[in-house]
Amino acid sequence: ANDIVSISVLKGNAAIAIYGESAKEGAMVITTKANAATLYVIDGRVVTKTAFTNLVPNDIKIINVIQGEEALKLYGEQGKSGAIQVITKERR
């Protein structure tokens, strides 16, 4: 149930150097174990990885990584591989 290895937030020139102009607002790098089925939750709604990837880092107020029993308790079987929970500055 601990499939999330790490989360890094890159800003400024560090983000642009790796990801180009598309990262001028910053970039989040999430490393998971192979074949991990991480659950993505934005403002209380389960979303696709694509929706999560399209978030603008400056819109994020809080980001939490939830693993193990806590993820199962909050999200049931969907959370068995862990969850990334995001609260935006202006809840969507």
Secondary structure, DSSP 4 states (H G I P E B T S, - for coil): ---EEEEEEE-HHHHHHHHGGGGTT-EEEEEE-TT---EEEETTEEE-HHHHHT--GGGEEEEEEE-HHHHHHHHGGGGTT-EEEEEESS--
